[in-house]
Amino acid sequence: MDTKGFKFNSKAIHAGHIHDKSAGSHVTPIYQTSTFCFDNAEQGGKRFAGKEEGYIYTRLGNPNTTELAEKVAQLENGECGLITSSGMSAISTVLIGVLKKGDHILASDTLYGCTYTFISEMLPQYGIEVTFVDAEDLQNVQDNIKTNTKIIYIETPANPTMKVIDIKKSAEIAHRAGALLVVDNTFMTPYLQRPLELGADLVVHSATKYIGGHGDVVAGIIVGSRKLITMIEPYLKNFGGTTSPFDAWLLMRGLKTLGIRMKTHCENALIVAEYLDKHPKIKKVYYPGLKSHPQYDLSQTQADGFGGMISFELNGTIESGITLMNSVQMITLAVSLGSVDSLIQHPASMTHAGIPREERIKSGIGDSLVRLSVGIENIEDILADLSQALDKI
């Protein structure tokens, strides 16, 4: 079935779908096998030589990962994709697959904690130069381009400060320098934002978050042109960062409802942001859907909504954040995000605790900053839980 002309929700359900005719299964079966059988030795030889399509070994490819990759690639309007064992596997595969000794990466200074650590501490071990800048100001990006810059890497909105970076202009800067723009699209998903349409070269996702959507699977996704994916794919296969058939199957199940889930995430998040913005114990709210957000206009032009992620600063110290964490009842105190249930965490003492305080503060992650992943519960219950927790500060 040619689904490329379908709208988002129809693509999410039908794109890449495998109809297994052996038993007439409506839902794609889980191909829970480590290896695949050949009809004869000649066929095995052809497949290993790349002269015949077909499956060999699940680390090298599996029908479940093939289906998922095709579906997400269509949703991102990319040519093809890869499914990885985690979001960090997706990020590390892209960076190691593109960068070589002597190359330079220019990255936003506000990133997911593990991404920051991988770029700042591990890439230099391979002889790769690293520069972090406040990429919200594109002049910083332009001023720090080098002749050996091969990648500009950004998250937008950034984790956890919700800074919004201009994807189109970042891509233009990258391409003038002969570099690639890589965008982490985890917070927005292809339902709200499609960086490839704005000029990005590669998109990465922690599929653990909104794409899975139910907090029961860990995986990652890479989407881009066929040329770039073909270049990167051997690194994924040989480093062994592929995901399992069952995890790919769980992601397929979650992805089918991504559109309707994201709609509710966005609706709830805007209401929560407006509530917090008026609360006397809140110093500042960071949400692109608030008109007070510095990139409110940009958010409207490069995305179809504002997402379900909110960060806010309390009028208090790091202890205030800890008190709030310990006082929520329905909202779950946990890292990660994008699940159907609301999750809250304190970056300074949790996800970004490994970043030196001076660098953390410089990038906008203050001691009293709280990150809230707004779920799809009834909005009245989310607000009631926040209210009683804030009363205890």
LOMI-192881 format. One record per residue (C-alpha): residue number from 0; x, y, z. Coordinates in nm, 4 decimals, m for minus. Example, Ala and Ser with C-alpha at 12.3 -4.5 7.8 and 13.67 -1.06 7.14 Angstrom:
BEGIN
R|0|1.2300|m0.4500|0.7800 $
R|1|1.3670|m0.1060|0.7140 $
***
This chain:
BEGIN
R|0|0.0000|0.0000|0.0000 $
R|1|0.1352|0.3425|m0.0955 $
R|2|0.0776|0.5544|0.2158 $
R|3|0.3007|0.8529|0.1347 $
R|4|0.0005|1.0699|0.0498 $
R|5|m0.1805|0.9864|0.3744 $
R|6|m0.2308|1.2335|0.6599 $
R|7|m0.0376|1.1877|0.9853 $
R|8|m0.2670|0.9580|1.1842 $
R|9|m0.3308|0.7355|0.8827 $
R|10|0.0430|0.7072|0.8178 $
R|11|0.1055|0.6280|1.1834 $
R|12|m0.1296|0.3321|1.1546 $
R|13|m0.0682|0.2018|0.8021 $
R|14|0.2801|0.3054|0.6805 $
R|15|0.5192|0.0130|0.6440 $
R|16|0.2636|m0.2335|0.7803 $
R|17|0.3557|m0.5974|0.7213 $
R|18|0.0646|m0.8274|0.6363 $
R|19|0.1948|m1.1720|0.7225 $
R|20|0.0049|m1.3978|0.4828 $
R|21|0.1215|m1.7204|0.6450 $
R|22|m0.1482|m1.6924|0.9135 $
R|23|m0.3420|m1.3830|0.8055 $
R|24|m0.2466|m1.1859|1.1152 $
R|25|m0.4092|m0.8425|1.1326 $
R|26|m0.1327|m0.7030|1.3563 $
R|27|0.2270|m0.7586|1.2511 $
R|28|0.3611|m1.0610|1.4414 $
R|29|0.6626|m1.0374|1.6713 $
R|30|0.9494|m1.1981|1.4828 $
R|31|1.1192|m1.3100|1.8028 $
R|32|1.4094|m1.4910|1.6448 $
R|33|1.7845|m1.4447|1.6603 $
R|34|1.8481|m1.5838|1.3126 $
R|35|1.6686|m1.6528|0.9840 $
R|36|1.6692|m1.9643|0.7657 $
R|37|1.7916|m1.9842|0.4060 $
R|38|1.6372|m2.1970|0.1341 $
R|39|1.9833|m2.3099|0.0334 $
R|40|2.3515|m2.2228|0.0703 $
R|41|2.3468|m2.0151|m0.2458 $
R|42|2.0741|m1.7903|m0.1064 $
R|43|2.2702|m1.7419|0.2155 $
R|44|2.5755|m1.6417|0.0180 $
R|45|2.3789|m1.3911|m0.1892 $
R|46|2.2301|m1.2290|0.1205 $
R|47|2.5642|m1.1948|0.2941 $
R|48|2.7069|m1.0458|m0.0245 $
R|49|2.4193|m0.7970|m0.0499 $
R|50|2.3044|m0.9410|m0.3821 $
R|51|1.9641|m1.0515|m0.2540 $
R|52|1.7254|m0.8832|m0.0110 $
R|53|1.6239|m1.0781|0.2950 $
R|54|1.6980|m1.1282|0.6607 $
R|55|2.0043|m1.3007|0.8041 $
R|56|2.0389|m1.2236|1.1747 $
R|57|1.8307|m0.9919|1.3934 $
R|58|2.1230|m0.7639|1.4800 $
R|59|2.1492|m0.6959|1.1058 $
R|60|1.7779|m0.6550|1.0428 $
R|61|1.4376|m0.7879|1.1433 $
R|62|1.0857|m0.7378|0.9994 $
R|63|0.9728|m0.5547|1.3143 $
R|64|1.2524|m0.2973|1.2978 $
R|65|1.2085|m0.2641|0.9215 $
R|66|0.8397|m0.1821|0.9613 $
R|67|0.9027|0.0704|1.2387 $
R|68|1.1853|0.2417|1.0503 $
R|69|0.9692|0.2831|0.7401 $
R|70|0.6814|0.4225|0.9421 $
R|71|0.8875|0.6828|1.1299 $
R|72|1.0757|0.7809|0.8141 $
R|73|0.7463|0.8579|0.6431 $
R|74|0.6220|1.0563|0.9431 $
R|75|0.9439|1.2628|0.9438 $
R|76|0.9349|1.2931|0.5633 $
R|77|1.2768|1.1294|0.5434 $
R|78|1.3938|0.8662|0.2981 $
R|79|1.4746|0.5943|0.5495 $
R|80|1.5578|0.5273|0.9118 $
R|81|1.7301|0.3059|1.1652 $
R|82|1.5994|0.1692|1.4950 $
R|83|1.8428|0.1559|1.7851 $
R|84|1.8482|0.0111|2.1347 $
R|85|1.8156|0.3524|2.3067 $
R|86|1.8106|0.7227|2.2379 $
R|87|2.1784|0.7433|2.3318 $
R|88|2.2509|0.4602|2.0896 $
R|89|2.0889|0.6690|1.8149 $
R|90|2.2896|0.9780|1.9097 $
R|91|2.6236|0.7987|1.9510 $
R|92|2.5750|0.6011|1.6280 $
R|93|2.5158|0.9215|1.4309 $
R|94|2.8112|1.1072|1.5816 $
R|95|3.0597|0.8200|1.5571 $
R|96|2.9284|0.7315|1.2124 $
R|97|2.9870|1.0823|1.0747 $
R|98|3.2772|1.2258|1.2733 $
R|99|3.6386|1.1208|1.2300 $
R|100|3.9655|1.2083|1.4031 $
R|101|4.0421|1.5757|1.3430 $
R|102|3.6801|1.6753|1.2848 $
R|103|3.4931|1.9369|1.4882 $
R|104|3.1410|1.9277|1.6331 $
R|105|2.9596|2.2457|1.7343 $
R|106|2.6837|2.1695|1.9835 $
R|107|2.4212|2.3603|2.1741 $
R|108|2.5214|2.4116|2.5368 $
R|109|2.1830|2.2959|2.6636 $
R|110|2.1381|1.9248|2.6010 $
R|111|2.0123|1.6100|2.7665 $
R|112|2.2682|1.5276|3.0363 $
R|113|2.3985|1.2037|2.8815 $
R|114|2.4277|1.3660|2.5382 $
R|115|2.6335|1.6459|2.6912 $
R|116|2.8602|1.3946|2.8651 $
R|117|2.9068|1.1846|2.5510 $
R|118|3.0019|1.4871|2.3419 $
R|119|3.2154|1.6620|2.6030 $
R|120|3.4008|1.3641|2.7521 $
R|121|3.3974|1.0773|2.5014 $
R|122|3.4274|1.2334|2.1565 $
R|123|3.7576|1.4053|2.2452 $
R|124|3.9022|1.0587|2.3196 $
R|125|3.8637|0.9884|1.9467 $
R|126|4.0472|1.3055|1.8475 $
R|127|3.7292|1.5016|1.7773 $
R|128|3.7183|1.8706|1.8670 $
R|129|3.4141|1.9929|2.0615 $
R|130|3.2677|2.3409|2.1096 $
R|131|2.9516|2.4233|2.3047 $
R|132|2.7671|2.7500|2.2387 $
R|133|2.4367|2.9108|2.3229 $
R|134|2.2787|2.8138|1.9906 $
R|135|1.9678|3.0173|2.0626 $
R|136|2.1768|3.3112|1.9403 $
R|137|2.2710|3.2044|1.5881 $
R|138|2.5586|3.4511|1.5800 $
R|139|2.7295|3.2270|1.8370 $
R|140|2.6926|2.9369|1.5970 $
R|141|2.8266|3.1347|1.3028 $
R|142|3.1190|3.2729|1.5022 $
R|143|3.2340|2.9291|1.6187 $
R|144|3.2258|2.7461|1.2866 $
R|145|3.5689|2.6071|1.1933 $
R|146|3.7090|2.4742|0.8671 $
R|147|3.6888|2.1219|1.0124 $
R|148|3.3318|2.1534|1.1491 $
R|149|3.1369|1.8490|1.0318 $
R|150|2.8280|1.8572|1.2558 $
R|151|2.6128|2.1197|1.4227 $
R|152|2.4088|1.9412|1.6893 $
R|153|2.0994|2.0897|1.8553 $
R|154|1.7927|2.0003|2.0586 $
R|155|1.4880|2.2182|2.0082 $
R|156|1.3142|2.2756|2.2392 $
R|157|1.6223|2.2149|2.4535 $
R|158|1.6200|1.9825|2.7518 $
R|159|1.5320|2.1071|3.0102 $
R|160|1.5267|2.4853|2.9558 $
R|161|1.2856|2.4778|2.6590 $
R|162|1.5063|2.7095|2.4522 $
R|163|1.3903|2.7073|2.0908 $
R|164|1.6540|2.7150|1.8165 $
R|165|1.5835|2.8183|1.4585 $
R|166|1.6224|2.4949|1.2610 $
R|167|1.6054|2.6476|0.9146 $
R|168|1.8702|2.9109|0.9828 $
R|169|2.0899|2.6608|1.1679 $
R|170|2.0754|2.4347|0.8616 $
R|171|2.1759|2.7234|0.6365 $
R|172|2.4777|2.7999|0.8553 $
R|173|2.5770|2.4319|0.8610 $
R|174|2.5465|2.3851|0.4868 $
R|175|2.7451|2.6983|0.4029 $
R|176|3.0255|2.5470|0.6100 $
R|177|2.9931|2.2045|0.4482 $
R|178|2.8611|2.0566|0.7729 $
R|179|2.5523|1.8548|0.8653 $
R|180|2.2754|1.9682|1.0985 $
R|181|2.1626|1.6985|1.3415 $
R|182|1.8460|1.7674|1.5425 $
R|183|1.7172|1.5799|1.8465 $
R|184|1.3406|1.5891|1.7907 $
R|185|1.2433|1.3861|2.0984 $
R|186|1.0431|1.6598|2.2721 $
R|187|0.8303|1.7435|1.9697 $
R|188|0.7969|1.4201|1.7688 $
R|189|0.7160|1.4307|1.3956 $
R|190|0.3553|1.5081|1.4856 $
R|191|0.4572|1.8619|1.5847 $
R|192|0.7926|1.9253|1.4179 $
R|193|0.9723|1.7801|1.1155 $
R|194|1.3298|1.9145|1.1078 $
R|195|1.4139|1.7487|0.7746 $
R|196|1.1528|1.9697|0.6075 $
R|197|1.3370|2.2716|0.7489 $
R|198|1.6763|2.1677|0.6147 $
R|199|1.8162|1.9382|0.8846 $
R|200|2.0184|1.6424|0.7577 $
R|201|1.9557|1.3881|1.0328 $
R|202|1.6934|1.3574|1.3044 $
R|203|1.7354|1.1509|1.6205 $
R|204|1.4752|1.0454|1.8750 $
R|205|1.4709|0.8788|2.2085 $
R|206|1.1765|0.6608|2.1098 $
R|207|1.1521|0.5701|2.4784 $
R|208|0.9597|0.8937|2.5212 $
R|209|0.6556|1.0037|2.3196 $
R|210|0.6917|0.7544|2.0349 $
R|211|0.6608|0.4607|2.2742 $
R|212|0.4408|0.6722|2.4945 $
R|213|0.3723|0.4246|2.7741 $
R|214|0.6969|0.4081|2.9704 $
R|215|0.7550|0.0403|2.8924 $
R|216|1.0288|0.0365|2.6285 $
R|217|1.3746|0.1869|2.5683 $
R|218|1.4809|0.2565|2.2087 $
R|219|1.6049|0.5194|1.9649 $
R|220|1.5464|0.6259|1.6055 $
R|221|1.7582|0.7879|1.3339 $
R|222|1.5986|0.9333|1.0181 $
R|223|1.7586|1.1004|0.7172 $
R|224|1.8505|1.0620|0.3533 $
R|225|1.9244|0.7183|0.2127 $
R|226|2.2848|0.8247|0.1500 $
R|227|2.3482|0.9271|0.5116 $
R|228|2.1614|0.6325|0.6637 $
R|229|2.3589|0.3925|0.4418 $
R|230|2.6810|0.5529|0.5648 $
R|231|2.5815|0.5287|0.9317 $
R|232|2.4164|0.1833|0.9277 $
R|233|2.7393|m0.0244|0.9503 $
R|234|2.8276|0.1502|1.2775 $
R|235|2.4944|0.0508|1.4257 $
R|236|2.5249|m0.3100|1.3106 $
R|237|2.8883|m0.3548|1.4104 $
R|238|2.8620|m0.1781|1.7468 $
R|239|2.5544|m0.3911|1.8142 $
R|240|2.3176|m0.1108|1.9172 $
R|241|2.0103|m0.2539|1.7462 $
R|242|1.6841|m0.3007|1.9306 $
R|243|1.4933|m0.6217|1.9928 $
R|244|1.1933|m0.7339|1.7842 $
R|245|0.9647|m0.7119|2.0867 $
R|246|1.0728|m0.3561|2.1689 $
R|247|1.0183|m0.2577|1.8048 $
R|248|0.6723|m0.4167|1.8230 $
R|249|0.5903|m0.2177|2.1385 $
R|250|0.6997|0.1024|1.9648 $
R|251|0.4766|0.0193|1.6686 $
R|252|0.1830|m0.0175|1.9043 $
R|253|0.2582|0.3140|2.0740 $
R|254|0.3226|0.5004|1.7500 $
R|255|m0.0259|0.4276|1.6177 $
R|256|m0.1763|0.6596|1.8808 $
R|257|0.0979|0.9258|1.8743 $
R|258|m0.1192|1.1890|1.7064 $
R|259|m0.4108|1.1684|1.9467 $
R|260|m0.1791|1.1471|2.2479 $
R|261|0.0247|1.4499|2.1428 $
R|262|m0.2910|1.6524|2.0915 $
R|263|m0.3901|1.5946|2.4542 $
R|264|m0.0351|1.6438|2.5846 $
R|265|m0.0287|1.9856|2.4154 $
R|266|m0.3731|2.0890|2.5382 $
R|267|m0.2941|1.9918|2.8985 $
R|268|0.0540|2.1467|2.8939 $
R|269|m0.0739|2.4876|2.7846 $
R|270|m0.3303|2.4932|3.0665 $
R|271|m0.0669|2.3868|3.3220 $
R|272|0.1804|2.6472|3.1923 $
R|273|m0.0779|2.9243|3.2219 $
R|274|m0.1662|2.8087|3.5745 $
R|275|0.1972|2.8003|3.6873 $
R|276|0.2675|3.1356|3.5221 $
R|277|0.0232|3.3004|3.7623 $
R|278|0.1221|3.1068|4.0754 $
R|279|0.2926|3.3177|4.3480 $
R|280|0.5486|3.0452|4.4268 $
R|281|0.6682|3.0229|4.0676 $
R|282|0.9426|3.2606|3.9560 $
R|283|0.9454|3.1772|3.5839 $
R|284|0.7765|2.9338|3.3460 $
R|285|0.9471|2.8085|3.0313 $
R|286|0.6981|2.6856|2.7722 $
R|287|0.7029|2.7827|2.4029 $
R|288|0.3239|2.8153|2.4043 $
R|289|0.3292|3.1120|2.6408 $
R|290|0.3457|3.4488|2.4688 $
R|291|0.6119|3.5485|2.7220 $
R|292|0.8487|3.2843|2.5826 $
R|293|1.1267|3.4587|2.3859 $
R|294|1.0820|3.2253|2.0880 $
R|295|0.7023|3.2114|2.0881 $
R|296|0.6820|3.3433|1.7305 $
R|297|0.9568|3.1107|1.6074 $
R|298|0.7833|2.8144|1.7709 $
R|299|0.4706|2.8906|1.5738 $
R|300|0.6564|2.9011|1.2438 $
R|301|0.8644|2.5825|1.2749 $
R|302|0.6249|2.3579|1.4663 $
R|303|0.2578|2.2632|1.4604 $
R|304|0.2193|2.2878|1.8377 $
R|305|0.4112|2.3523|2.1566 $
R|306|0.4510|2.0047|2.3046 $
R|307|0.3915|1.8552|2.6459 $
R|308|0.7125|1.9610|2.8220 $
R|309|0.7311|2.2466|3.0729 $
R|310|1.0129|2.3755|3.2910 $
R|311|0.9700|2.6279|3.5693 $
R|312|1.1752|2.7965|3.8384 $
R|313|1.0520|2.8083|4.1940 $
R|314|1.0826|3.1105|4.4181 $
R|315|1.3297|2.9306|4.6415 $
R|316|1.6418|2.7186|4.6671 $
R|317|1.7366|2.3679|4.5647 $
R|318|1.5556|2.2485|4.8782 $
R|319|1.2312|2.3960|4.7433 $
R|320|1.2623|2.1785|4.4368 $
R|321|1.3258|1.8713|4.6478 $
R|322|1.0220|1.9506|4.8658 $
R|323|0.8023|1.9781|4.5585 $
R|324|0.9360|1.6456|4.4265 $
R|325|0.8526|1.4773|4.7568 $
R|326|0.5021|1.6261|4.7760 $
R|327|0.3371|1.5252|4.4489 $
R|328|0.0889|1.2408|4.4770 $
R|329|m0.0608|1.1530|4.1373 $
R|330|0.2244|1.2961|3.9329 $
R|331|0.5102|1.0462|3.9228 $
R|332|0.8534|1.1430|4.0527 $
R|333|1.0724|0.9919|3.7820 $
R|334|1.3162|1.0823|3.5092 $
R|335|1.2288|1.0335|3.1438 $
R|336|0.9296|1.1957|2.9781 $
R|337|0.6617|1.1533|2.7155 $
R|338|0.4594|0.8883|2.8949 $
R|339|0.0812|0.8948|2.9186 $
R|340|0.1177|0.9817|3.2877 $
R|341|0.2683|1.3057|3.4145 $
R|342|0.6308|1.2857|3.5285 $
R|343|0.8216|1.5415|3.7317 $
R|344|1.1905|1.5728|3.8084 $
R|345|1.4509|1.8141|3.9422 $
R|346|1.7383|1.8455|3.6898 $
R|347|1.9930|1.9953|3.9312 $
R|348|1.9736|1.6987|4.1673 $
R|349|1.8785|1.4314|3.9127 $
R|350|1.9289|1.4204|3.5330 $
R|351|2.1852|1.7017|3.5106 $
R|352|2.3614|1.6437|3.8428 $
R|353|2.6670|1.5147|3.6548 $
R|354|2.7227|1.8482|3.4791 $
R|355|2.9495|2.0846|3.6767 $
R|356|2.7333|2.3404|3.8579 $
R|357|2.9026|2.6376|3.6910 $
R|358|2.8355|2.4964|3.3435 $
R|359|2.4838|2.3902|3.4419 $
R|360|2.3956|2.7398|3.5666 $
R|361|2.5543|2.8977|3.2600 $
R|362|2.3312|2.6921|3.0304 $
R|363|2.0177|2.7981|3.2211 $
R|364|1.9675|2.4954|3.4462 $
R|365|1.9308|2.6631|3.7837 $
R|366|1.9091|2.5014|4.1273 $
R|367|1.5338|2.5593|4.1521 $
R|368|1.4458|2.4519|3.7969 $
R|369|1.1807|2.1805|3.7725 $
R|370|1.0937|1.9816|3.4595 $
R|371|0.7392|1.8557|3.4136 $
R|372|0.6275|1.6141|3.1455 $
R|373|0.2532|1.6770|3.1299 $
R|374|0.0549|1.3589|3.0753 $
R|375|m0.2889|1.2904|2.9330 $
R|376|m0.4698|1.2563|3.2669 $
R|377|m0.7715|1.4748|3.3311 $
R|378|m0.6398|1.8287|3.3554 $
R|379|m0.8329|1.8967|3.6779 $
R|380|m0.6409|1.6188|3.8543 $
R|381|m0.3019|1.7418|3.7299 $
R|382|m0.3734|2.0948|3.8532 $
R|383|m0.5032|1.9715|4.1892 $
R|384|m0.1868|1.7695|4.2519 $
R|385|0.0409|2.0593|4.1597 $
R|386|m0.1592|2.2915|4.3824 $
R|387|m0.1354|2.0766|4.6941 $
R|388|0.2362|2.0127|4.6348 $
R|389|0.3153|2.3816|4.5868 $
R|390|0.1279|2.4601|4.9092 $
R|391|0.3893|2.2593|5.0991 $
R|392|0.6836|2.4746|4.9878 $
***
